[in-house]
Amino acid sequence: MEKNKHERIIEIINGNEYEVIPTERGYAYIISVALSITIVCLFSHMNSLALLFHDVLIEIGSGTNGMTMILAVLCINVSISGLIANVALKRFSLRQVGLFAAIIYTCDKDIKEDDAKEITNNDESQIGNTIENDLKCRGFKNKIMAVMDFLNLSLLKDLVLLNLLIAVSLSLLIDNTFFVIFPLYLFDLKFSVAEVAGCATILGASDLCGRAFLVIFCKFFKISSELIVYSALVLTTLTRIAFFFCSSHTSLKLITLILGFLRAFVQSLNTVVVADYIPENFSAALSLMMLIPGVINFPLMTIFGFLHSNTGSYLAGYIFLATTNALCLIPWTFKLLRDKIDK
């Protein structure tokens, strides 16, 4: 393989010259930019949820419980989306499903809340009726097998994949919970609205810098995505432990800067970790990765709300989140050690 003067890559196969061109003919870069903008629009609001709802939650006396409930509803919706995506990906490509979802997200802005609730209730009713009628026609055992096949739950028999899915999903859930509650914690420390907004800006800027650094880093260093995400999660856990001992404005802003930078590594490569492990069935694994947070979220948020209600402090909840995150890293550590020994 060689490059000519026009930087065209030429490969010689069986004496014949072939020009090597990108599979997407260069459009992959345009798609990547569009996807990045879409992701920013989808997830950037999460860091501002507490700022948006703070006054309302204070007026109704809900506070932390209300914010954790908002996050719980969000995660449940993501899980439902995972189920829908699981079905869609059986017939359409990842790009087609993603484009359709982006269009629906854009158009859905105009749907009234009451209409959305009515649609959801109707859908749940129809699903319930369908399942009930189907159970009458089929045996229970066959039904269980059909559901497992439909949801690709058989993939969970692979304990390594199961551990990866739980670790990646739970780390994202904990990360989102941490930063959604973070503004409330700052308000509790008597930060002003402007100072809380400043911390949110620091978080967003450091996240962006982290993603830019990741692109350069991956270009010059060939390190597996799994090792990068694992290392970032270990550093994140250690940084959160340091966070427990911070109370000054300067130290908290520094911690926010570090966590935002590390967050870019985890959120950018989490799906790549799963794709590298099971490339032949990635779409099904991705759907399960979207489903798991909804299952885990309710008990997680319940415990967090209970700790805050009974201690009157956010630190207890944050310690619980950090501990849970650390526990997920233990089996992952053994997996990496086993991989190293096998090599």
NUKE-900351 format. One record per residue (C-alpha): residue in three letters; x negated, z, y; residue number from 1. Coordinates in pm, 1 decimal, padded with zeros to 6 digits. Layout:
NUKE-900351
  type      east        up     north  seq
   Ala         X         Z         Y  NUM
...
***
This chain:
NUKE-900351
  type      east        up     north  seq
   Met   00000.0   00000.0   00000.0    1
   Glu  -00138.5  -00095.5   00341.2    2
   Lys  -00037.0  -00128.8   00705.9    3
   Asn  -00076.3  -00452.5   00899.4    4
   Lys  -00142.3  -00482.9   01271.2    5
   His   00228.1  -00443.2   01353.3    6
   Glu   00241.5  -00108.0   01168.1    7
   Arg   00458.5  -00260.8   00896.7    8
   Ile   00404.9  -00096.1   00558.7    9
   Ile   00329.8  -00354.4   00289.6   10
   Glu   00332.0  -00269.2  -00081.0   11
   Ile   00194.6  -00508.7  -00343.9   12
   Ile   00383.9  -00505.1  -00674.2   13
   Asn   00289.2  -00745.6  -00955.4   14
   Gly   00101.6  -00963.5  -00709.8   15
   Asn   00397.8  -00990.7  -00473.9   16
   Glu   00405.2  -00842.0  -00125.1   17
   Tyr   00705.0  -00629.3  -00025.1   18
   Glu   00775.9  -00476.6   00312.5   19
   Val   00859.3  -00106.0   00278.5   20
   Ile   01137.7  -00017.1   00521.3   21
   Pro   01333.2   00306.9   00562.8   22
   Thr   01641.5   00331.7   00343.7   23
   Glu   01848.4   00383.1   00657.2   24
   Arg   01656.5   00114.0   00850.2   25
   Gly   01576.6   00375.7   01112.1   26
   Tyr   01933.3   00492.0   01166.9   27
   Ala   01854.7   00821.1   00992.7   28
   Tyr   01697.9   00945.7   01315.9   29
   Ile   02013.0   00864.3   01512.7   30
   Ile   02223.9   01039.4   01250.1   31
   Ser   01993.6   01342.0   01264.8   32
   Val   02030.7   01368.6   01642.9   33
   Ala   02409.3   01335.1   01618.4   34
   Leu   02420.0   01596.8   01343.8   35
   Ser   02208.0   01834.8   01550.7   36
   Ile   02445.1   01805.7   01846.5   37
   Thr   02743.3   01863.6   01617.2   38
   Ile   02586.8   02174.7   01464.9   39
   Val   02508.5   02313.8   01810.2   40
   Cys   02872.0   02265.0   01912.0   41
   Leu   02993.9   02426.3   01588.8   42
   Phe   02775.0   02735.3   01579.1   43
   Ser   02650.2   02806.4   01930.5   44
   His   02975.2   02985.2   02018.0   45
   Met   02915.7   03252.9   01754.0   46
   Asn   02650.2   03428.8   01961.2   47
   Ser   02898.4   03452.3   02249.3   48
   Leu   03199.4   03581.5   02055.8   49
   Ala   03145.9   03938.5   02171.9   50
   Leu   03111.7   03823.9   02532.7   51
   Leu   03429.7   03617.5   02506.2   52
   Phe   03642.3   03884.7   02339.9   53
   His   03477.9   04202.6   02470.4   54
   Asp   03725.7   04282.5   02748.3   55
   Val   04028.5   04200.4   02534.5   56
   Leu   03906.8   04411.3   02241.6   57
   Ile   03836.7   04704.1   02472.5   58
   Glu   04187.3   04680.3   02621.5   59
   Ile   04354.1   04693.1   02280.5   60
   Gly   04112.9   04961.9   02156.2   61
   Ser   03984.7   04751.2   01870.7   62
   Gly   03616.2   04706.6   01951.4   63
   Thr   03392.3   04665.1   01646.8   64
   Asn   03676.7   04649.6   01396.4   65
   Gly   03830.8   04363.2   01588.5   66
   Met   03502.7   04174.2   01605.0   67
   Thr   03433.2   04217.6   01234.0   68
   Met   03787.4   04096.2   01164.9   69
   Ile   03724.4   03783.6   01373.1   70
   Leu   03406.9   03719.8   01175.0   71
   Ala   03591.0   03783.5   00847.9   72
   Val   03857.0   03526.0   00934.7   73
   Leu   03582.3   03280.1   01026.2   74
   Cys   03405.2   03329.7   00692.5   75
   Ile   03729.7   03297.0   00497.5   76
   Asn   03795.6   02967.2   00672.8   77
   Val   03446.3   02851.5   00577.7   78
   Ser   03520.8   02940.7   00215.3   79
   Ile   03844.8   02743.2   00223.3   80
   Ser   03649.0   02454.8   00371.0   81
   Gly   03407.6   02487.3   00079.9   82
   Leu   03692.4   02446.2  -00168.2   83
   Ile   03823.9   02142.1   00017.1   84
   Ala   03474.7   01994.7   00044.1   85
   Asn   03425.6   02047.9  -00329.2   86
   Val   03724.5   01824.7  -00396.9   87
   Ala   03631.8   01566.8  -00132.5   88
   Leu   03271.9   01534.1  -00250.1   89
   Lys   03392.7   01429.5  -00594.2   90
   Arg   03517.8   01105.2  -00437.5   91
   Phe   03323.9   01057.2  -00115.0   92
   Ser   02962.6   01086.0  -00001.3   93
   Leu   02822.2   01377.3   00197.1   94
   Arg   02804.0   01163.9   00510.0   95
   Gln   03165.8   01045.4   00481.6   96
   Val   03293.4   01400.4   00433.5   97
   Gly   03080.0   01527.1   00721.8   98
   Leu   03201.7   01252.7   00957.2   99
   Phe   03564.6   01318.8   00866.6  100
   Ala   03516.4   01694.8   00920.0  101
   Ala   03358.4   01633.5   01261.7  102
   Ile   03653.3   01416.0   01365.7  103
   Ile   03903.7   01676.4   01242.6  104
   Tyr   03715.1   01953.1   01426.1  105
   Thr   03726.2   01755.1   01750.1  106
   Cys   04095.8   01666.8   01721.4  107
   Asp   04191.7   02017.5   01605.4  108
   Lys   04112.6   02159.9   01947.5  109
   Asp   04456.9   02048.1   02066.8  110
   Ile   04655.6   02214.2   01787.9  111
   Lys   04844.2   02525.0   01900.3  112
   Glu   04775.1   02851.4   01722.2  113
   Asp   05132.7   02889.9   01599.4  114
   Asp   05130.4   02538.4   01457.5  115
   Ala   04801.2   02609.5   01281.6  116
   Lys   04942.4   02926.1   01124.7  117
   Glu   05252.0   02737.7   01010.0  118
   Ile   05039.0   02462.9   00857.3  119
   Thr   04822.9   02721.1   00678.3  120
   Asn   05125.1   02906.9   00541.7  121
   Asn   05284.7   02584.3   00422.1  122
   Asp   04962.5   02475.3   00253.3  123
   Glu   04924.8   02812.6   00080.9  124
   Ser   05284.3   02794.0  -00036.1  125
   Gln   05237.9   02443.8  -00176.2  126
   Ile   04914.7   02542.6  -00350.2  127
   Gly   05083.9   02848.5  -00497.8  128
   Asn   05378.3   02643.4  -00627.2  129
   Thr   05145.5   02382.8  -00776.0  130
   Ile   04942.7   02643.8  -00959.4  131
   Glu   05253.4   02820.3  -01085.7  132
   Asn   05406.2   02498.2  -01219.6  133
   Asp   05080.1   02393.3  -01376.6  134
   Leu   05043.1   02726.4  -01553.9  135
   Lys   05381.0   02670.1  -01714.4  136
   Cys   05265.2   02336.1  -01854.6  137
   Arg   04924.4   02436.7  -01980.7  138
   Gly   04779.0   02715.7  -02184.8  139
   Phe   04600.4   02996.6  -02002.0  140
   Lys   04265.3   02921.5  -02161.6  141
   Asn   04278.8   02552.9  -02079.1  142
   Lys   04375.3   02640.6  -01723.8  143
   Ile   04076.3   02870.3  -01679.3  144
   Met   03844.4   02599.4  -01807.6  145
   Ala   04006.3   02344.4  -01577.1  146
   Val   03964.1   02571.9  -01274.7  147
   Met   03599.7   02636.4  -01361.6  148
   Asp   03537.8   02264.7  -01396.9  149
   Phe   03731.0   02187.4  -01077.2  150
   Leu   03530.8   02439.9  -00874.0  151
   Asn   03206.4   02363.8  -01059.7  152
   Leu   03178.8   02732.6  -01149.1  153
   Ser   02984.9   02638.8  -01460.8  154
   Leu   02684.3   02600.6  -01230.8  155
   Leu   02683.6   02977.5  -01188.7  156
   Lys   02572.2   03012.7  -01551.2  157
   Asp   02226.8   02929.0  -01417.5  158
   Leu   02115.8   03275.3  -01306.2  159
   Val   01835.0   03138.7  -01090.6  160
   Leu   02078.1   02916.0  -00901.6  161
   Leu   02324.1   03204.6  -00874.8  162
   Asn   02055.7   03425.0  -00723.9  163
   Leu   01955.4   03153.0  -00476.7  164
   Leu   02316.8   03092.2  -00372.5  165
   Ile   02384.9   03462.4  -00320.4  166
   Ala   02056.7   03525.0  -00138.0  167
   Val   02090.4   03225.9   00095.0  168
   Ser   02463.4   03276.7   00159.1  169
   Leu   02432.4   03649.7   00212.5  170
   Ser   02131.7   03613.9   00441.6  171
   Leu   02326.4   03370.6   00661.4  172
   Leu   02629.8   03599.3   00663.6  173
   Ile   02418.6   03902.6   00755.5  174
   Asp   02236.9   03703.8   01021.4  175
   Asn   02562.9   03588.5   01180.6  176
   Thr   02709.0   03939.5   01160.0  177
   Phe   02398.7   04086.9   01320.5  178
   Phe   02412.6   03857.2   01621.2  179
   Val   02792.1   03866.6   01659.2  180
   Ile   02781.9   04246.8   01682.0  181
   Phe   02457.0   04251.6   01881.3  182
   Pro   02624.3   04210.2   02225.4  183
   Leu   02855.1   04504.8   02147.5  184
   Tyr   02548.8   04711.4   02062.3  185
   Leu   02390.3   04613.3   02393.7  186
   Phe   02708.9   04705.7   02580.0  187
   Asp   02695.0   05040.7   02400.7  188
   Leu   02342.1   05084.0   02542.9  189
   Lys   02485.8   05027.4   02892.3  190
   Phe   02355.3   04673.5   02930.4  191
   Ser   02536.1   04477.2   03200.0  192
   Val   02721.8   04153.7   03124.6  193
   Ala   02441.8   03958.6   03293.8  194
   Glu   02178.3   04132.2   03078.7  195
   Val   02374.7   04067.9   02758.8  196
   Ala   02413.3   03703.2   02858.4  197
   Gly   02038.0   03694.7   02922.9  198
   Cys   01968.5   03817.9   02568.4  199
   Ala   02202.1   03548.4   02433.5  200
   Thr   02004.2   03291.3   02631.9  201
   Ile   01677.3   03424.7   02490.5  202
   Leu   01823.4   03399.3   02140.6  203
   Gly   01932.9   03039.4   02190.9  204
   Ala   01604.6   02933.9   02351.7  205
   Ser   01390.1   03096.6   02082.4  206
   Asp   01608.4   02939.9   01812.3  207
   Leu   01553.6   02596.6   01969.6  208
   Cys   01178.4   02655.0   01996.6  209
   Gly   01171.8   02766.3   01634.2  210
   Arg   01338.1   02444.7   01520.2  211
   Ala   01095.1   02233.3   01721.9  212
   Phe   00801.4   02428.8   01578.1  213
   Leu   00943.8   02384.8   01225.8  214
   Val   00940.9   02006.1   01262.4  215
   Ile   00573.8   02007.9   01362.7  216
   Phe   00483.3   02268.6   01100.4  217
   Cys   00642.6   02073.7   00814.1  218
   Lys   00466.6   01755.8   00925.1  219
   Phe   00118.4   01903.6   00889.7  220
   Phe   00169.6   02164.7   00615.9  221
   Lys   00321.7   02078.4   00278.8  222
   Ile   00488.7   02406.9   00189.1  223
   Ser   00807.4   02430.0  -00014.3  224
   Ser   01128.1   02498.9   00174.5  225
   Glu   01197.4   02790.7  -00059.3  226
   Leu   00873.4   02965.1   00033.1  227
   Ile   00934.7   02904.9   00405.1  228
   Val   01286.6   03049.7   00393.3  229
   Tyr   01176.0   03342.3   00177.4  230
   Ser   00887.7   03424.6   00413.1  231
   Ala   01117.2   03397.4   00716.0  232
   Leu   01367.1   03635.0   00554.2  233
   Val   01094.1   03887.7   00474.5  234
   Leu   00969.7   03876.6   00834.5  235
   Thr   01329.1   03898.7   00959.4  236
   Thr   01389.5   04210.7   00751.1  237
   Leu   01071.6   04374.0   00882.9  238
   Thr   01163.2   04281.4   01240.9  239
   Arg   01508.3   04433.1   01200.3  240
   Ile   01347.5   04754.3   01077.3  241
   Ala   01141.5   04756.6   01398.5  242
   Phe   01466.0   04692.8   01587.3  243
   Phe   01599.2   05033.1   01475.3  244
   Phe   01328.8   05202.7   01680.0  245
   Cys   01382.4   05000.2   01998.3  246
   Ser   01592.3   05119.1   02287.8  247
   Ser   01431.7   04982.5   02604.0  248
   His   01545.3   04655.1   02756.3  249
   Thr   01204.7   04493.3   02721.4  250
   Ser   01158.7   04579.1   02353.2  251
   Leu   01510.6   04463.1   02264.6  252
   Lys   01452.9   04131.0   02440.0  253
   Leu   01127.3   04089.2   02249.0  254
   Ile   01303.2   04162.1   01919.8  255
   Thr   01573.9   03909.9   02012.1  256
   Leu   01304.1   03650.7   02080.2  257
   Ile   01138.8   03704.7   01740.4  258
   Leu   01466.1   03711.8   01545.9  259
   Gly   01587.7   03395.5   01715.6  260
   Phe   01263.3   03216.3   01630.3  261
   Leu   01280.6   03323.1   01264.1  262
   Arg   01649.9   03240.8   01248.9  263
   Ala   01568.2   02874.0   01303.2  264
   Phe   01367.0   02863.8   00979.7  265
   Val   01642.3   03020.6   00769.2  266
   Gln   01934.3   02824.5   00908.4  267
   Ser   01752.3   02491.4   00911.1  268
   Leu   01626.6   02502.4   00553.2  269
   Asn   01881.4   02712.7   00364.9  270
   Thr   02063.6   02413.8   00218.7  271
   Val   01733.8   02237.9   00147.1  272
   Val   01635.3   02528.2  -00080.6  273
   Val   01944.9   02466.9  -00293.1  274
   Ala   01898.9   02089.0  -00280.9  275
   Asp   01538.6   02118.0  -00403.7  276
   Tyr   01645.6   02331.1  -00699.1  277
   Ile   01946.3   02125.6  -00811.0  278
   Pro   01927.1   01779.8  -00650.7  279
   Glu   02141.3   01617.8  -00918.6  280
   Asn   02443.0   01835.3  -00837.3  281
   Phe   02373.9   01940.6  -00480.5  282
   Ser   02719.9   01867.6  -00340.5  283
   Ala   02885.0   02105.7  -00588.5  284
   Ala   02622.7   02373.9  -00521.6  285
   Leu   02675.1   02331.1  -00146.5  286
   Ser   03048.6   02390.2  -00189.6  287
   Leu   02978.9   02709.9  -00382.5  288
   Met   02735.2   02818.4  -00110.5  289
   Met   03020.5   02781.3   00140.0  290
   Leu   03259.4   02970.4  -00088.0  291
   Ile   03041.2   03275.5  -00152.5  292
   Pro   03039.2   03414.7   00206.3  293
   Gly   03418.4   03439.7   00207.3  294
   Val   03408.5   03639.8  -00116.0  295
   Ile   03131.8   03872.1   00002.9  296
   Asn   03239.1   03899.2   00364.9  297
   Phe   03544.0   04126.1   00327.6  298
   Pro   03369.9   04418.1   00150.7  299
   Leu   03064.0   04373.2   00371.4  300
   Met   03263.8   04389.3   00694.5  301
   Thr   03477.4   04676.0   00561.3  302
   Ile   03168.3   04887.5   00493.9  303
   Phe   03017.8   04796.7   00832.4  304
   Gly   03338.6   04894.9   01014.2  305
   Phe   03363.9   05217.2   00812.4  306
   Leu   03007.5   05318.0   00900.0  307
   His   03061.4   05251.9   01269.7  308
   Ser   03394.0   05435.4   01276.4  309
   Asn   03253.2   05743.5   01104.7  310
   Thr   02914.7   05760.8   01275.4  311
   Gly   03002.5   05618.0   01615.6  312
   Ser   02679.0   05419.6   01601.3  313
   Tyr   02596.5   05056.9   01534.0  314
   Leu   02260.0   05151.2   01385.6  315
   Ala   02417.2   05276.9   01063.4  316
   Gly   02584.2   04940.5   01011.9  317
   Tyr   02265.0   04754.4   01098.9  318
   Ile   02066.8   04963.5   00850.8  319
   Phe   02324.6   04878.1   00585.7  320
   Leu   02290.1   04506.0   00663.5  321
   Ala   01909.2   04520.9   00654.6  322
   Thr   01916.0   04710.1   00323.7  323
   Thr   02154.1   04458.3   00169.8  324
   Asn   01932.6   04173.8   00285.5  325
   Ala   01624.9   04342.3   00138.2  326
   Leu   01798.9   04391.3  -00196.5  327
   Cys   01867.1   04017.0  -00214.7  328
   Leu   01496.9   03948.3  -00173.9  329
   Ile   01395.7   04156.5  -00475.9  330
   Pro   01514.1   03916.2  -00750.7  331
   Trp   01396.5   03623.2  -00536.9  332
   Thr   01048.4   03779.7  -00528.4  333
   Phe   01041.0   03801.8  -00908.3  334
   Lys   01152.5   03439.9  -00930.4  335
   Leu   00868.0   03320.9  -00707.1  336
   Leu   00616.2   03529.6  -00900.0  337
   Arg   00741.0   03382.5  -01227.7  338
   Asp   00711.7   03030.6  -01085.8  339
   Lys   00355.2   03100.8  -00980.9  340
   Ile   00265.2   03237.9  -01323.4  341
   Asp   00422.6   02938.7  -01499.6  342
   Lys   00209.6   02702.4  -01290.1  343
***
